[in-house]
Amino acid sequence: MTYNVQGFWPFFTNANLRRFDYSYTDSDARLCTSVFSYDTGSKSMLYNNYDGSGNWLNKWWYNYVPGFGMAEYRDDYPGGKKVVLSPAIGWGDNFNIGDIYFNQPKFDFLKCWPPATGSGVQLVKFEEMRPSMVVKGQTYPNVLVLSYLQAWGGKAGTGARYYLAENVGPIAVEFITQNAPGSTQVTTAPRMDAVVTHV
């Protein structure tokens, strides 16, 4: 069966916020928070991330490009740092379970601040479609499990395994670190589960 990434990552055009407060499966102590919103000016989704104390960490800008798929084309960081990517970081388009998506994003030198060069690789594996999943007492139907690994400048990759509930988003996350550049061995952190609220 063929699916499309738009059905699992947050994509909406209203003024609401969709908030994910993450904690370990057996704990209620908040570790981090992600908030998704829609930016009317750029017609893009914004994915803001905060630490457990509420300090802002970064912001992804992404949209859906027909023929390319989900495109993460800009990342913002504290201090005014801005990374603009062309080609964008790709997250796939139409897919079947078991597919592996690959792309090679690059920094757009003049649009970055400060200006910067860089190139990387992005691998996304669509691992599993769960009929349902219970997270923090809430049952979510149709949960896509995908893992990704992203590496820049030949360094070891970092990524995550996302549990994406259909029409909701990342209800659980496990961070992944490649043990060494080129290695097939990775270290996976404990899973964090989200309480989802709509503001």
Buried (B, 14 or more C-beta within 10 A) or exposed (E): EEBEBBEBBBBEEEEEBBBBBBBEEEEEEBBBBBBBBBEEEEEBBBBBBBEEEEEBEBBBBBBBEEEBBBBBBBBBEEEEEBBBBEBBBBBBBEBEBEBEBEBEBBBBEEBBEEEBEEEBBBBBBBBBBBEEBEBBEBEBEBBBBBBBBBBBEEEBBBBBBBBBBBBBBBBBBBBBBBEEEEEEEBEEEEBBBBBBEEE
